[in-house]
């Protein structure tokens, strides 16, 4: 999966998620969870658009 270097909005969202998970590890998504899969699908769709 590649992200365009100029896609600041998406990079900021991912950076925010990373910070959020560091502060709230109970919300960290397991790789096989439905929420994780939905997040990945959403990110891939945003990259395509």
N, C-alpha and C positions, 0 to 999 in steps of 0.2 A: 504494500500500500504506500503510495507516494502522495505527498501534500505539496502543492505549489508553494514555493518560498514566499511569494507575494500575498498569500492568503492569510493576512494578519488576523482577521476575525476568527477563523477556525483555529489558528495556532493559539490565540488568546483563550478560546474556549477550552482547549486541551490543557493549557497551562493552568487555568482556573480549576479544572477537574483534578489535576494532579495535586494542587495545593489543598483543595477540599478534602481529598482522600487522606492526605497526610494528617490533617486535623481531625478527621472523622473516620478512622479505620473501619468502624462498624458498617459503613456504607460502601466499602470496597466491594466491587462485584466479582463473584466467582466466574471463571472463564466459561463454565457450562451453564450459567444462569440465563434465564430468558432476557432479563434486563441488559446483561452484557451483550448478548447477540443483537438485541434491538439497537443498542448504542452503536455497535460496529456497523450495522446496516445503515443507520442514520448518517454516520460519518462518511461512509462510502458514497451515499447518495449526494451529500453536500459537495464532495470532491468532484463528482461527475458533472454537476451543474455549472 
